[in-house]
């Protein structure tokens, strides 16, 4: 990744999160980062870091090694068609972050041998904690692509057929987890805490629960069993949640989100 130049085309919410993560890690000089948006004024505050902010997509990719298409699915093929004549397949790699747009569709638009990847990061890239799933038909440029996304969190290679599922679990999953946290905070307020204190307790508790699983590599039930005692308050609360469809509602929500991608 050292010396790599990265251009983010269509720097909206996800693109900004990636950009902030890259700037914070300082592993890539900010002068090597170029971003575009239809209204570049919305990104002008990044100029103080040395980032180039442009509205011309073709100008933006001139010196790029890695081109990230942080575009909506309905825009990505049209923008890529405009960029295609300016892409150098011998030295540039294209990574699409668009849900539901296959590598085959992207290749048909480019119509040359440009290496194309798909990736699905999430907005936790903002704080260097994204989970990014990556798919491609080759592995020639893995060091460059994985190096970029490892800079803003963790990444994992998956089959392309699972990219839609990765979108739901990894990207939509941020919203699902935050809604759970919001519910925990609301419950904390109801039993006596003020909002700020409840948030502090819940946020650290959720972070700790995730770290237990990441570091211990155990099934969640293993850690749950440690804190559920006979006739205790934990099992009473868990059972009440399950009686009201907690796990079922979450699973149904995940499946519904997945189905919505193709609808």
C-alpha positions, 0 to 999 in steps of 0.5 A: 500500500505504500505510495498507492494512490486512491480515488473515490468516485461518488464520495457519499456517506460510505465514501466519506467513512472510507476517506476518514478512515484512510486519513486517520490511519496515515498509512497513505499520504493524504496527497495521494487521495482524490475524491469526487462528488456531484457537488464537491463543495460538500467535501471541501473540508477534506482539503485541509488534510491535503485531499484533492476534491474534484467534480470531474471523474475522469480527471480524478482517476488519472494517476490512481492505482485504485479506483473505488466506485462508491456509487449507488447501484443505479449509477455505477454502470453509467459512471463506469461507462464514462470512465472506461476510456480513461482507465489504464488496465495495465496499472489501475484496479477498479473496486465497485462498492455497489450492491447487486451489480455483478463483476460480469456486468462491470466487465461488460461495461469496461470491455478491457482487461481492467482488474475488477473487484467488488467490496462491501465495507461498512460505515465503521470505516470512519473509526477504522473498524469496518468489516469488508467482504471482497470478491473477484475473479482473480487475485492478482491485485489482492495486496493492493485491494486488501491493503486498502480495506485492512487499513480501515478495519478487517477484510475477508475474501468471499465468493461473489454469490455471497456479496448480497448476503455480505451487504445485509450482514455487514453493512445493514448489520451496522444499523441492526446493531445500533437499533439493538443498542438504542433499545438497550439504552431506552431500557436503561433509562426506564430502570433509572439511568439518565441517557448519557450514563445508560449510553456509556454502560451499553456501548462499552458492554456491547463492545466488550461482548464483541471482543469476547467473541473476537478474541475467544473464538467461541460460540455466543452461547458459550459466553451466555452460559457464563452469565446465566444462573438458575432462577437468575435475572439474566435468564429471566430477561433472555427468556422474556425476550425470546417469548416476544420473538427477539431472535426470530424478529432479527432473523426475519429482518435479515432475510427481508433485507436480503430479499429487498436487494433483488426486488 
